Amino acid sequence: MNRISAILAGAFIGMGVAFLLAPESGFETRRRLRRNVDDLQEKAQDQIRQGRMRVTELIQSGQEMVNDLTSRAQTNLPDVIDKTRQTVDEVGTRTQQQVSHAGDFANDLLNRRNEQ
């Protein structure tokens, strides 16, 4: 908005100077000023329309990115959960095997000690 304000201020200052220094009649000067104001108003409206379009495009782009990320997460989440479960199961199985081996080893040691 700063840019548009600067453009409008510059345009009004320019029109005021032109009005004071114009060699034309008051009617012609007013008509020219009216045209300039109309042109300026059209340009400001065009800028506003372009800004709105750009904001709309950015919002749509952001929504598409969120939808894409959500879709990817929903697609990949079951695989991640399955792999995590498999890993936990494997770790559990290995831990049980290690505990069993440790128990067997402890029993062997006790048996050897008792035999001596």
N, C-alpha and C positions, 0 to 999 in steps of 0.2 A: 504494500500500500504506500510505502514511502516514495516509491518510484512514481506512482500515479499522482500523488500529491505534488511532487516536484514538477511533473509535467503540467499539471493544472495551474500551479502557481506561475510557472514560466509563461504559460499561454495567456493568463489573465494580465500579467505584467506587460507582455508584448502587445496585447490588444489595447491596453490603456495608453501605452506610448504611441501606438499607431493612431489611436483616436485623437490624441492631443496634437500630433504632427501631421494629420491627414489633410491633404489639399482639397479633399472632396467636400461635398455638401453634407450636412448633418444626416439627411435621409440616406444618402449613399453609404456613409460611414456606419450608420446603424444597421443597414442591410448587410454590409460586409461583416460587421461584428457578429450579427446574428448567424450568418453562414459559418463563421469561424467557431462560434460556440457550438453550433450544431455538429460541425466536423469533429470538434474536440469531444463532444458528448458521444458521438459514434465510436471514436477511437477508444475512449474510456470503456464503453460497453463491450467493444471487441476484446479489450485486454481482460476484462472481467470474465467474459465467456471463455476465453482461452485458459485463464487461470482455473476456472471451474472444471473445464474439460481435463486439464492436467491433474487436478486433485482427484477427479473421478477415476482417471487412468491409474493413478498411484494406488488408490484404494482397491481397485479391482485387481491390480497386480499383487498387492499385499494379500488379498483374500485368496488368490490363486496359489500363492506360495504357502499360506497356512493350510489350505486344502491339500496341497501336494505333500507337505510334511506329515499331515495327519494321516493321509492315505498310506504313505510309506511306513509310518510307525505301526499302523494297524496291520499292514501286510507282514512286516518283519517281526512284530512282537511275538506271535506264536512260535516262530522258529527260535527266537532268543530264549523263550520260556522252555521249550523242549530241550535245547542244548544245555541250559542251566540244570534242568532236572537230570539229564543224562550224566552230567558232570558230578552232581551231588550223589547220584546213585553209584557211580564208579568210585568216588572217594569213599563212600560208605562201605562198599564191598571190599576195597583195598584195606580200609581200616580194620574191618572184621577179620580179614585174612592175617593182617599183621598182629592183631591181638591174639588170634588163635595160635599163630606161630610162636609168639612170645610165651603163651601158656604152655605149649608143648615143650619149648626150650626149658622153661622153669621146672616142669615135671621131670624132664630128663635129668636136670641137675640134681633135683631132690632124690630121684631114684639112684643116681650114681653115689650120692653122699650116703644114702642108707645102705648101699651095698658095701661100702668100705668099712 
